[in-house]
Amino acid sequence: MADALKAEGNKLFAAKDFQGAAEKFSEAIDAEPTNHVLYSNRSGAYASLKQFDKALEDANKTTKIKPDWAKGWGRKGAALHGTGDLVASLDAYEEALKLDPANAQAKSGLASVQKAIDAEARADGMTGDPSGGLGSMFNDPQLYQKLAKNPKTAPYLADSAFMNKLANMRNNPQAMSTEMMSDPRFLQVMGVMLGVDMSMAETDDAEAAAARAMGGKDGEDEDMPMPDARPASKVEEVKEEPEPEPEDEEAVAAKKAKEEADKEKTEGTALYKKRQFDDAISHYTKAWDLHKDMTYLTNRSAAQFEKGDYQACVDDCKQAIEYGREVLADFKLIAKAFGRMGSAYEKMGDMANAVEYYQRSLTEHRTPDILNKLRAAEKAKTKAEKDAYLDPQKAEEARELGNQKFKDADWPAAVEAYSEMIKRAPDDPRGYSNRAACLIKLLTFPSAVTDCDLAIKQDPSFIRAYLRKAQALFAMKEYNKCIDACEEASAKDTEGKNAREIQQQSEKALQAQFASREGETDEQAQERIQRDPEILQILQDPVMNSILQQAKGDPAALQDHMKNPAIRSKVQKLMAAGVIRMGR
């Protein structure tokens, strides 16, 4: 448990998610509180977050558990450096190098601390200006005014040689010591600038006065006060972010576990190919127990699928996806797991979930295979939903309701009832035919024709559907098509039960055709015929052309040909269109 959490923490550290890494290391410490490496790694994470107090606390814990471990002292040195305790940091790094003189991190850290100490020394004036910082006073813009006001230094302003030396001191403080030793007047000038009397006592010579002014020693036994303590200025150092520990005992063990897990996976795959799925599942499970890798779970899910345990396949895929999200696995692997879940649900007959997981797979990574499976699953889902809605008893109830609404002349309600009947019993032609009757009442003729065709498709001998189709076509003034529908109905009415009604509808269509061309001139008739594709098709038929040519010389022969129902229908259409009357 602790090893797995440490491995996750190292991955997060490498990804620069230091907060997440610290949390994982904390969980690992809870599981194994005496592991010095875990405290060391968390110290590194806290240092990267600039939380140096916490980093120091963990480093102290590391050195307490394992005082002979150089890396722990290196962690402590880095944490102390971050808190600003440079001296203690120096000591910690030196301790690390005592334990491991070749430790590169400790050497680098020691160099960084020494550099920081030197930088602070320079900031405190300990180096650079040999005057200890006193040289800066010669750059005071009030220098000459102060010298003029003091009776001891006012005469110096008239000495051009001295003033040149003074100007040189302003530009080159490095020369201050030499100039002061060679010309005591500089001590007087410095005394004016410091606000003290720098006159030479009888017991002091120039060199002694200059030494006191600079904080130097006149003699070996002179007791000089320490310089005033000033707050150390913090010098920003570019610190290298500490890395997780290189391969130690735990890392080596994790690497070995990965190698063993891969061997188990290889054996599992070989057994899978031999269709020995139970044994393959056992090896994939061992691989997962040894080392966490998403592919072990997806491989196991494939074996579960082939074995026929689809729910186990789904469970493995879910676990694989969950782990894959945590470790930011390749989106193609995530898509593959979602796709396999879709296939498993499809095998279980759960088309709704199959569609959902195919869609999730395509969201992660689009492939033609999953796209085709999605389309097939969507069709199967639609069919399944329709099949689930089938109910002959409720269909009959809807039909009776529709009949009642039809009698009440409530056509919209009747259409709704018959539509429900069709959903409940799509193979019953009566639903379509009855709805067509309502649509005719509502003057929705094209839809009525469509419903009649659907009824005829379900039952080609359903005479009532032919008659209602003819009625709708007549209302649309499609007289030729109306006549065709009547002829189809007549052909199906083998017993002649509907012959009278069929004949009446056909004659009605013929009369309407004649009436529609009443008063036409020959030219108008010719134009109409040329616009009628059905009449043109009849005239282009070689058989009909032969019959018409024969009828010119022998009208009685036409009567013989009309005994054939198909010829009779075409002749009637030509007569209705005025073609035969015109001598064709």
C-alpha positions as CSV (number, residue, x, y, z in Angstrom):
1,M,0.0,0.0,0.0
2,A,2.8,2.5,1.0
3,D,4.8,1.6,-2.0
4,A,1.9,2.2,-4.4
5,L,1.2,5.6,-2.7
6,K,4.9,6.5,-2.9
7,A,5.0,5.7,-6.6
8,E,2.0,7.9,-7.2
9,G,3.6,10.6,-5.2
10,N,6.8,10.4,-7.3
11,K,4.7,10.6,-10.5
12,L,3.0,13.7,-9.2
13,F,6.3,15.2,-8.1
14,A,7.8,14.6,-11.6
15,A,4.7,16.4,-13.1
16,K,5.4,19.3,-10.7
17,D,2.2,18.7,-8.8
18,F,4.0,19.2,-5.5
19,Q,0.8,19.6,-3.4
20,G,-0.6,16.3,-4.7
21,A,2.8,14.6,-4.2
22,A,2.9,15.8,-0.5
23,E,-0.6,14.4,0.0
24,K,0.3,11.0,-1.5
25,F,3.5,10.9,0.7
26,S,1.4,11.7,3.7
27,E,-1.0,8.8,3.0
28,A,2.0,6.5,2.6
29,I,3.4,7.7,6.0
30,D,0.1,6.9,7.6
31,A,0.4,3.4,6.2
32,E,4.1,3.1,7.1
33,P,5.1,5.7,9.7
34,T,8.7,4.4,10.2
35,N,9.9,4.7,6.6
36,H,12.6,7.4,6.5
37,V,12.4,7.7,2.7
38,L,8.7,8.8,2.8
39,Y,9.6,11.7,5.2
40,S,12.5,12.6,3.0
41,N,10.4,12.7,-0.1
42,R,7.7,14.7,1.6
43,S,10.4,17.1,2.8
44,G,11.4,17.6,-0.8
45,A,7.7,18.3,-1.8
46,Y,7.3,20.9,0.9
47,A,10.6,22.5,-0.1
48,S,9.3,22.8,-3.6
49,L,6.1,24.5,-2.3
50,K,8.4,26.9,-0.3
51,Q,6.9,25.5,2.9
52,F,10.3,25.3,4.5
53,D,9.2,24.9,8.1
54,K,7.3,21.7,7.2
55,A,10.2,20.6,5.1
56,L,12.6,21.0,8.1
57,E,10.2,19.1,10.3
58,D,10.2,16.1,7.9
59,A,14.0,16.4,7.4
60,N,14.5,16.2,11.2
61,K,12.2,13.2,11.4
62,T,14.3,11.6,8.6
63,T,17.6,12.1,10.4
64,K,16.1,10.9,13.6
65,I,14.9,7.6,12.1
66,K,18.1,7.1,10.1
67,P,20.9,9.3,11.3
68,D,23.5,7.6,9.2
69,W,21.8,8.4,5.9
70,A,23.5,11.3,4.0
71,K,20.4,12.2,1.9
72,G,18.4,13.0,5.1
73,W,21.0,15.5,6.2
74,G,20.9,16.9,2.6
75,R,17.2,17.4,3.0
76,K,17.8,19.2,6.3
77,G,20.4,21.4,4.7
78,A,18.0,22.4,1.9
79,A,15.2,23.1,4.4
80,L,17.4,25.2,6.7
81,H,18.7,27.2,3.7
82,G,15.0,27.9,2.8
83,T,14.3,29.2,6.3
84,G,17.3,31.5,6.1
85,D,19.4,29.7,8.8
86,L,22.5,29.6,6.6
87,V,25.0,28.5,9.4
88,A,22.8,25.5,10.4
89,S,22.3,24.7,6.8
90,L,26.1,24.7,6.3
91,D,26.5,22.3,9.2
92,A,23.8,19.9,7.9
93,Y,25.4,19.7,4.4
94,E,28.8,19.1,6.0
95,E,27.3,16.3,8.0
96,A,25.9,14.8,4.8
97,L,29.4,14.9,3.2
98,K,31.0,13.3,6.2
99,L,28.6,10.3,5.7
100,D,28.9,10.3,1.9
101,P,31.8,12.4,0.6
102,A,30.7,11.7,-3.0
103,N,27.1,13.0,-2.5
104,A,26.6,15.4,-5.4
105,Q,23.4,17.0,-4.0
106,A,25.2,17.7,-0.7
107,K,28.1,19.3,-2.5
108,S,25.8,21.4,-4.6
109,G,23.8,22.5,-1.6
110,L,26.9,23.4,0.4
111,A,28.2,25.5,-2.5
112,S,24.8,27.3,-2.7
113,V,24.8,28.1,1.1
114,Q,28.4,29.3,1.0
115,K,27.5,31.6,-1.9
116,A,24.6,32.9,0.0
117,I,26.8,33.6,3.0
118,D,29.3,35.5,0.9
119,A,26.5,37.5,-0.7
120,E,25.2,38.5,2.8
121,A,28.7,39.5,3.8
122,R,29.0,41.7,0.7
123,A,25.6,43.3,1.5
124,D,26.9,44.0,5.0
125,G,30.0,45.9,3.7
126,M,32.4,43.2,4.8
127,T,34.1,43.2,1.4
128,G,34.7,45.5,-1.5
129,D,35.3,48.9,0.1
130,P,38.4,48.7,2.3
131,S,37.1,51.6,4.3
132,G,34.4,49.5,5.7
133,G,31.8,51.6,3.9
134,L,33.1,54.9,5.2
135,G,34.2,55.8,1.6
136,S,30.6,56.5,0.7
137,M,30.5,59.6,2.9
138,F,32.7,61.4,0.4
139,N,29.8,61.2,-2.1
140,D,27.6,63.3,0.2
141,P,26.2,66.2,-1.9
142,Q,26.5,68.5,1.2
143,L,30.2,67.7,1.6
144,Y,31.6,71.1,0.5
145,Q,29.0,73.1,2.5
146,K,29.8,71.1,5.7
147,L,33.6,71.7,5.1
148,A,33.0,75.4,4.6
149,K,31.1,75.8,7.8
150,N,33.8,74.1,10.0
151,P,36.7,76.5,10.8
152,K,39.2,73.7,10.8
153,T,38.4,72.5,7.3
154,A,37.2,75.7,5.6
155,P,40.9,76.6,4.6
156,Y,41.1,73.3,2.7
157,L,38.7,74.6,0.1
158,A,41.3,77.1,-1.1
159,D,43.9,74.3,-1.7
160,S,43.3,73.1,-5.2
161,A,45.7,70.2,-4.9
162,F,43.8,68.9,-1.8
163,M,40.4,69.4,-3.4
164,N,41.6,67.3,-6.4
165,K,42.6,64.6,-4.0
166,L,39.2,64.8,-2.4
167,A,37.4,64.5,-5.7
168,N,39.6,61.5,-6.5
169,M,38.4,59.9,-3.2
170,R,34.8,60.4,-4.3
171,N,35.5,58.6,-7.5
172,N,37.9,55.9,-6.1
173,P,37.1,54.8,-2.5
174,Q,39.8,52.1,-2.9
175,A,42.5,54.8,-2.6
176,M,41.1,56.0,0.7
177,S,43.5,54.1,3.0
178,T,46.6,55.3,1.1
179,E,45.5,58.9,0.9
180,M,44.5,59.0,4.6
181,M,47.8,57.6,5.7
182,S,49.7,60.2,3.6
183,D,47.6,63.3,4.3
184,P,46.0,63.8,7.9
185,R,43.7,66.4,6.5
186,F,41.4,63.6,5.2
187,L,40.9,62.6,8.8
188,Q,39.6,66.1,9.6
189,V,37.3,66.0,6.6
190,M,36.0,62.6,7.8
191,G,35.5,63.9,11.3
192,V,33.4,66.7,10.0
193,M,31.3,64.3,8.0
194,L,30.9,61.9,11.0
195,G,30.2,64.8,13.4
196,V,33.2,63.9,15.7
197,D,36.5,65.7,16.5
198,M,39.3,64.0,14.7
199,S,42.1,66.3,15.9
200,M,45.3,64.5,16.6
201,A,46.1,63.8,20.2
202,E,49.7,64.1,21.3
203,T,49.9,60.4,22.1
204,D,48.4,59.4,18.7
205,D,50.1,59.6,15.4
206,A,48.2,59.8,12.0
207,E,48.3,56.1,11.4
208,A,46.7,55.3,14.8
209,A,43.9,57.8,14.2
210,A,43.3,56.5,10.8
211,A,43.2,52.9,12.1
212,R,40.6,53.9,14.7
213,A,38.4,55.7,12.2
214,M,38.4,52.6,9.9
215,G,37.7,50.1,12.8
216,G,41.2,48.7,12.5
217,K,43.7,47.8,15.3
218,D,46.5,50.0,16.5
219,G,48.1,47.2,18.5
220,E,47.6,43.6,19.0
221,D,46.2,44.2,22.6
222,E,43.7,46.9,21.6
223,D,40.2,46.1,22.7
224,M,38.0,47.2,19.7
225,P,34.1,47.1,20.0
226,M,32.3,44.7,17.6
227,P,30.5,46.4,14.7
228,D,26.9,47.2,15.1
229,A,24.7,44.2,14.4
230,R,22.4,44.8,11.4
231,P,19.6,42.5,10.2
232,A,21.0,40.2,7.6
233,S,19.6,40.9,4.2
234,K,18.1,37.8,2.6
235,V,19.7,37.1,-0.7
236,E,17.5,35.3,-3.2
237,E,19.2,32.2,-4.4
238,V,18.1,30.1,-7.3
239,K,17.7,26.7,-5.7
240,E,17.3,23.6,-7.6
241,E,14.0,21.9,-6.9
242,P,14.8,18.7,-4.9
243,E,14.0,15.6,-6.8
244,P,12.5,12.4,-5.3
245,E,15.0,10.0,-4.0
246,P,16.8,8.1,-6.7
247,E,16.4,4.4,-6.7
248,D,16.7,3.1,-3.2
249,E,15.5,-0.1,-1.7
250,E,11.8,0.7,-2.3
251,A,12.4,1.9,-5.9
252,V,14.3,-1.3,-6.7
253,A,11.5,-3.4,-5.2
254,A,8.9,-1.5,-7.3
255,K,10.9,-2.0,-10.5
256,K,11.2,-5.7,-9.8
257,A,7.5,-5.9,-9.1
258,K,6.8,-4.2,-12.5
259,E,9.0,-6.8,-14.3
260,E,7.3,-9.7,-12.6
261,A,3.8,-8.2,-13.4
262,D,4.8,-7.9,-17.1
263,K,5.8,-11.6,-17.1
264,E,2.4,-12.5,-15.7
265,K,0.7,-10.4,-18.4
266,T,2.7,-12.1,-21.1
267,E,1.7,-15.5,-19.8
268,G,-1.9,-14.4,-19.6
269,T,-1.9,-13.2,-23.2
270,A,-0.5,-16.5,-24.4
271,L,-3.3,-18.4,-22.6
272,Y,-5.8,-15.9,-24.0
273,K,-4.8,-16.7,-27.5
274,K,-5.2,-20.4,-26.7
275,R,-8.8,-19.5,-25.4
276,Q,-7.9,-20.7,-21.9
277,F,-9.7,-17.7,-20.5
278,D,-9.9,-18.7,-16.8
279,D,-6.1,-19.2,-16.7
280,A,-5.5,-16.0,-18.5
281,I,-7.7,-14.1,-16.1
282,S,-5.7,-15.6,-13.2
283,H,-2.4,-14.3,-14.6
284,Y,-3.8,-10.8,-15.4
285,T,-5.1,-10.7,-11.8
286,K,-1.6,-11.5,-10.4
287,A,-0.1,-8.9,-12.7
288,W,-2.5,-6.2,-11.3
289,D,-1.8,-7.3,-7.7
290,L,1.9,-7.0,-8.2
291,H,1.9,-3.7,-10.0
292,K,-0.8,-1.2,-11.0
293,D,-1.1,-0.8,-14.7
294,M,-4.4,-0.1,-16.6
295,T,-3.6,-2.5,-19.4
296,Y,-3.7,-5.5,-17.0
297,L,-7.3,-4.7,-16.3
298,T,-8.3,-4.1,-19.9
299,N,-6.7,-7.4,-20.9
300,R,-8.6,-9.2,-18.1
301,S,-11.8,-7.5,-19.3
302,A,-11.2,-8.9,-22.8
303,A,-10.8,-12.4,-21.3
304,Q,-14.0,-12.0,-19.3
305,F,-15.8,-10.9,-22.5
306,E,-14.7,-13.9,-24.5
307,K,-15.6,-16.2,-21.5
308,G,-19.1,-14.8,-21.6
309,D,-19.0,-13.1,-18.2
310,Y,-20.1,-9.7,-19.5
311,Q,-20.8,-8.1,-16.1
312,A,-17.3,-9.0,-14.9
313,C,-16.0,-7.4,-18.2
314,V,-17.9,-4.2,-17.4
315,D,-16.6,-4.1,-13.8
316,D,-13.0,-4.5,-15.0
317,C,-13.4,-1.8,-17.6
318,K,-14.8,0.6,-15.0
319,Q,-11.9,-0.1,-12.6
320,A,-9.4,0.4,-15.5
321,I,-11.0,3.7,-16.5
322,E,-11.0,5.0,-12.9
323,Y,-7.3,4.1,-12.5
324,G,-6.5,5.5,-15.9
325,R,-8.0,8.8,-15.1
326,E,-5.9,9.0,-11.9
327,V,-2.6,8.4,-13.7
328,L,-3.6,10.4,-16.8
329,A,-3.5,7.4,-19.1
330,D,-3.6,7.7,-22.9
331,F,-7.1,8.7,-24.1
332,K,-7.0,5.8,-26.6
333,L,-6.8,3.3,-23.8
334,I,-9.7,5.0,-22.1
335,A,-11.7,4.9,-25.3
336,K,-10.9,1.2,-25.8
337,A,-12.3,0.4,-22.3
338,F,-15.5,2.4,-23.0
339,G,-15.9,0.6,-26.3
340,R,-15.6,-2.8,-24.7
341,M,-18.2,-1.8,-22.1
342,G,-20.5,-1.0,-24.9
343,S,-20.0,-4.4,-26.5
344,A,-20.6,-6.1,-23.2
345,Y,-23.8,-4.3,-22.6
346,E,-24.9,-5.1,-26.2
347,K,-24.3,-8.8,-25.5
348,M,-26.4,-8.5,-22.3
349,G,-29.2,-6.9,-24.4
350,D,-29.0,-3.5,-22.6
351,M,-29.0,-1.4,-25.8
352,A,-29.4,1.9,-23.9
353,N,-26.1,1.4,-22.0
354,A,-24.5,0.0,-25.1
355,V,-25.3,3.2,-27.0
356,E,-24.1,5.4,-24.1
357,Y,-20.7,3.7,-23.7
358,Y,-20.1,3.6,-27.5
359,Q,-20.7,7.4,-27.5
360,R,-18.3,7.9,-24.6
361,S,-15.7,5.9,-26.4
362,L,-16.0,8.1,-29.5
363,T,-15.7,11.2,-27.3
364,E,-12.3,10.0,-26.1
365,H,-11.1,8.7,-29.5
366,R,-13.0,8.3,-32.8
367,T,-12.6,5.0,-34.6
368,P,-14.6,3.6,-37.6
369,D,-15.2,0.3,-35.7
370,I,-16.9,1.9,-32.7
371,L,-18.8,4.3,-35.0
372,N,-20.3,1.3,-36.9
373,K,-21.1,-0.4,-33.6
374,L,-22.9,2.7,-32.3
375,R,-25.1,3.0,-35.4
376,A,-26.1,-0.7,-35.2
377,A,-26.8,-0.4,-31.5
378,E,-28.9,2.7,-32.1
379,K,-31.0,0.8,-34.7
380,A,-31.3,-2.2,-32.4
381,K,-32.3,0.1,-29.5
382,T,-35.1,1.8,-31.6
383,K,-36.4,-1.6,-32.6
384,A,-36.3,-2.9,-29.0
385,E,-38.2,0.1,-27.8
386,K,-40.9,-0.5,-30.5
387,D,-41.0,-4.2,-29.7
388,A,-41.4,-3.4,-26.0
389,Y,-44.4,-1.2,-26.8
390,L,-46.3,-3.9,-28.7
391,D,-49.5,-5.0,-27.0
392,P,-52.4,-6.6,-29.1
393,Q,-54.9,-6.0,-26.3
394,K,-54.1,-2.3,-25.9
395,A,-54.1,-2.0,-29.7
396,E,-57.7,-3.4,-29.9
397,E,-58.7,-0.9,-27.2
398,A,-57.2,1.9,-29.2
399,R,-59.0,0.7,-32.4
400,E,-62.4,0.7,-30.6
401,L,-61.7,4.2,-29.2
402,G,-60.8,5.4,-32.7
403,N,-64.1,3.9,-34.1
404,Q,-66.1,5.7,-31.5
405,K,-64.4,9.0,-32.2
406,F,-64.9,8.5,-36.0
407,K,-68.7,8.0,-35.3
408,D,-68.7,11.2,-33.2
409,A,-67.0,13.0,-36.2
410,D,-64.0,13.8,-33.9
411,W,-61.5,13.2,-36.7
412,P,-58.3,14.5,-34.9
413,A,-59.0,12.3,-31.8
414,A,-59.8,9.4,-34.1
415,V,-56.4,9.9,-35.9
416,E,-54.7,9.9,-32.5
417,A,-56.4,6.7,-31.4
418,Y,-55.6,4.8,-34.6
419,S,-52.0,6.0,-34.4
420,E,-51.8,4.4,-30.9
421,M,-53.2,1.3,-32.4
422,I,-50.5,1.2,-35.1
423,K,-47.8,1.6,-32.5
424,R,-49.2,-1.3,-30.4
425,A,-49.9,-3.5,-33.5
426,P,-47.9,-2.3,-36.5
427,D,-48.7,-5.5,-38.5
428,D,-52.5,-4.9,-38.4
429,P,-53.6,-3.2,-41.7
430,R,-56.8,-1.9,-40.2
431,G,-55.0,0.7,-38.2
432,Y,-53.5,2.3,-41.3
433,S,-56.7,2.0,-43.3
434,N,-58.9,3.5,-40.6
435,R,-56.5,6.3,-40.1
436,A,-56.6,7.0,-43.8
437,A,-60.4,7.3,-43.6
438,C,-59.9,10.0,-40.9
439,L,-57.3,11.8,-43.0
440,I,-59.6,11.9,-46.0
441,K,-62.2,13.6,-43.7
442,L,-59.5,16.1,-42.7
443,L,-58.7,16.7,-46.4
444,T,-55.1,15.4,-45.9
445,F,-55.2,13.3,-49.0
446,P,-51.4,12.6,-49.6
447,S,-51.0,11.2,-46.1
448,A,-54.2,9.1,-46.6
449,V,-52.7,7.6,-49.8
450,T,-49.5,6.7,-47.8
451,D,-51.5,5.0,-45.1
452,C,-53.4,3.0,-47.7
453,D,-50.2,1.9,-49.2
454,L,-48.9,0.7,-45.8
455,A,-52.2,-1.2,-45.2
456,I,-51.9,-2.8,-48.6
457,K,-48.2,-3.7,-47.8
458,Q,-49.4,-5.5,-44.7
459,D,-52.3,-7.2,-46.5
460,P,-52.3,-7.1,-50.3
461,S,-55.9,-8.5,-50.4
462,F,-57.3,-5.8,-48.2
463,I,-60.0,-4.3,-50.6
464,R,-61.0,-1.5,-48.3
465,A,-57.5,0.0,-48.4
466,Y,-57.6,0.0,-52.3
467,L,-61.0,1.7,-52.3
468,R,-59.9,4.4,-49.8
469,K,-56.8,5.0,-51.8
470,A,-59.0,5.5,-54.9
471,Q,-61.2,7.9,-53.0
472,A,-58.2,10.0,-51.9
473,L,-56.7,10.0,-55.5
474,F,-60.1,11.1,-56.9
475,A,-60.1,14.0,-54.4
476,M,-56.7,14.9,-55.6
477,K,-57.9,14.8,-59.3
478,E,-55.5,12.0,-60.0
479,Y,-58.1,10.3,-62.1
480,N,-55.8,7.9,-64.0
481,K,-54.3,6.7,-60.7
482,C,-57.8,6.4,-59.2
483,I,-58.8,4.1,-62.0
484,D,-55.6,2.1,-61.5
485,A,-56.5,1.6,-57.8
486,C,-59.9,0.5,-58.8
487,E,-58.5,-2.1,-61.2
488,E,-56.1,-3.4,-58.5
489,A,-59.1,-3.7,-56.1
490,S,-61.1,-5.5,-58.8
491,A,-58.3,-8.0,-59.4
492,K,-58.1,-8.8,-55.6
493,D,-61.9,-9.0,-55.3
494,T,-62.1,-12.6,-56.5
495,E,-65.5,-13.2,-55.0
496,G,-67.0,-10.0,-56.3
497,K,-68.2,-8.8,-53.0
498,N,-67.0,-5.2,-53.7
499,A,-67.5,-5.2,-57.5
500,R,-70.4,-2.7,-57.5
501,E,-68.5,-0.2,-55.3
502,I,-65.3,-0.6,-57.3
503,Q,-67.2,-0.1,-60.6
504,Q,-69.0,3.0,-59.3
505,Q,-65.6,4.6,-58.2
506,S,-64.0,3.8,-61.6
507,E,-66.9,5.2,-63.6
508,K,-66.9,8.3,-61.4
509,A,-63.2,8.9,-62.2
510,L,-63.9,8.4,-66.0
511,Q,-66.7,10.8,-66.0
512,A,-64.6,13.4,-64.1
513,Q,-61.9,12.9,-66.8
514,F,-64.4,13.5,-69.6
515,A,-65.8,16.5,-67.9
516,S,-62.4,18.0,-67.3
517,R,-61.7,18.2,-71.1
518,E,-65.1,19.2,-72.2
519,G,-65.0,22.1,-74.6
520,E,-61.3,21.6,-75.4
521,T,-60.1,22.3,-78.9
522,D,-57.9,19.8,-80.7
523,E,-54.8,21.9,-80.1
524,Q,-55.6,22.2,-76.3
525,A,-56.2,18.4,-76.2
526,Q,-52.9,17.8,-77.9
527,E,-51.0,20.0,-75.5
528,R,-52.6,18.3,-72.5
529,I,-51.8,14.9,-73.9
530,Q,-48.1,15.9,-74.4
531,R,-48.0,17.0,-70.7
532,D,-49.4,13.7,-69.4
533,P,-46.5,11.2,-69.0
534,E,-48.7,8.2,-68.4
535,I,-50.6,8.8,-71.8
536,L,-47.3,9.3,-73.6
537,Q,-46.0,6.1,-72.1
538,I,-49.0,4.2,-73.4
539,L,-48.7,5.7,-76.8
540,Q,-45.0,4.7,-76.9
541,D,-45.8,1.1,-76.1
542,P,-45.2,-1.0,-79.3
543,V,-48.0,-3.5,-78.4
544,M,-50.5,-0.7,-77.9
545,N,-49.4,1.0,-81.1
546,S,-50.0,-2.3,-83.0
547,I,-53.5,-2.6,-81.4
548,L,-54.4,1.0,-82.3
549,Q,-53.3,0.6,-85.9
550,Q,-55.4,-2.6,-86.1
551,A,-58.4,-0.8,-84.6
552,K,-58.4,1.8,-87.3
553,G,-59.3,-0.8,-89.9
554,D,-61.2,-3.2,-87.7
555,P,-62.9,-1.5,-84.7
556,A,-64.3,-4.9,-83.6
557,A,-60.8,-6.1,-83.0
558,L,-60.4,-3.5,-80.3
559,Q,-63.3,-5.1,-78.4
560,D,-61.5,-8.4,-78.5
561,H,-58.3,-6.9,-77.1
562,M,-60.2,-5.2,-74.3
563,K,-61.1,-8.6,-72.8
564,N,-57.5,-8.4,-71.5
565,P,-57.8,-6.3,-68.2
566,A,-54.5,-4.6,-68.8
567,I,-55.3,-3.6,-72.4
568,R,-58.8,-2.5,-71.3
569,S,-57.3,-0.2,-68.7
570,K,-55.0,1.4,-71.2
571,V,-57.7,1.8,-73.8
572,Q,-60.0,3.4,-71.3
573,K,-57.3,5.9,-70.3
574,L,-56.7,6.8,-74.0
575,M,-60.4,7.2,-74.5
576,A,-60.7,9.4,-71.3
577,A,-57.8,11.5,-72.5
578,G,-59.5,11.9,-76.0
579,V,-56.7,10.1,-77.9
580,I,-58.9,7.4,-79.5
581,R,-61.6,9.9,-80.3
582,M,-59.0,11.8,-82.2
583,G,-58.5,8.9,-84.6
584,R,-55.3,7.4,-83.0
